[in-house]
């Protein structure tokens, strides 16, 4: 194995004993899990020339030995999909996908794999910095208490280079590793990046993944990112978000950006966002999502389940189907559990819980949290003064706005799979009336 730090500046020799120059950089062709070295950049006086890997007979800590005495002295030009290990990677930020964090590349590890010299790992530990100072390995071991080889390397397969790190690189599958991360982990990484790198990543992700990560971002970061994206891209992402999260994001934008992005959103999503923006921020109307399933009393179980499949709401929102009349007055609710257990031909009116617990549009966020906690609700419907169904508030959203600030920093903005709801359900008040939406 070879470290880049032990190669830079080492002599390059042909058949003669005198060096023709020194190693200035190594070139690798990205696109594989462990990309091969394709050549050397050699400094000869003031010139930097390119030597293909086929010209290299041997490469080790003593330098490079060429297999030929004839070299092309054409100046170096980087080709598509090539990166310079020193110029493009060393000292730059990279994403450690496995560790879910942004780190700095202090050194690069090379090794012969499958008959080729390949980039196998990046050293992000202190040992890499000490090595670049020219300290011998035994000194590095002594200074680090024997820990220089522990937990400092990241396999190149687990590295995602950033756009500003490798400006000329065009990955075949850009940021593929990041797209596999949990949205909360992806948001944590994005919060650490420069504005340019944030936009680069979001432009490479598919809309669903990007929208989920956008919901997890800190409000300040989310606002900056939406302002930096092209308005069309920002509008597409907001359309993929839940209406309440999209409204929160739009509310923080500058008036000019807000107007431009709203104009580009699809009519239905735009109207949902505008409706939510019209309510006070800390009211039930400001917290709720307009995403929910509402049916007439004559609907069958089969029709109810088809509506859930068609709308594909979030898990907490899909916990119950609401029964309304022709003017959307809330008549009752049926839990998803009851729908699954009932006959497909059964009517929802025969299964529903009459007069479910609900909150009014202007109820304060603290009152909403008390209702959710008292009755152990996964979600609570929001009604106007005439008890017309306007939206739904999930337990996670109801409790988020009343959590202490230090608690918020320790958990993701959107708690998936009903995490908060599960905790709340265990604390149900024994004095609360039995409701079917309690399962």
ABEGO torsion letter per residue (X at the ends): XBBAAAABGBBBBBABABBAEBBABBBBBBGBABBBBAEBBBBBEABBBBBBAAABABBBAAEBBBABABBBABBBBBBBGBBBAAAAABGBBBBBAAAGBBBBBABBBBBBBGGBBBBABBBABAAAAAAAAGBBAAAAAAAAGGAAABGABBBAAABBBBAAABAABBBABBGAAAAABBAAAAAAAAAABBAAAAAAAAAABBAAAAAAAAAABBAAAAAAAAAABBAAAAAAAAAABBAAAAAAAAAABBAAAAAAAAAABBAAAAAAAAAAAABBAABAAAABBABBBBBBAABBAAAAAAAAAAAGBBAAAAABBBBBBAAGBBAEBBBAAAAAABBAABBAAAABBBGBBBBBAABBAAAAAAAAAAAGBABBBBBBAAGBBAEBBBAAAAAAAABBAAAAAABBABBBGGAAAAAAAAABBAABBBBAAAX
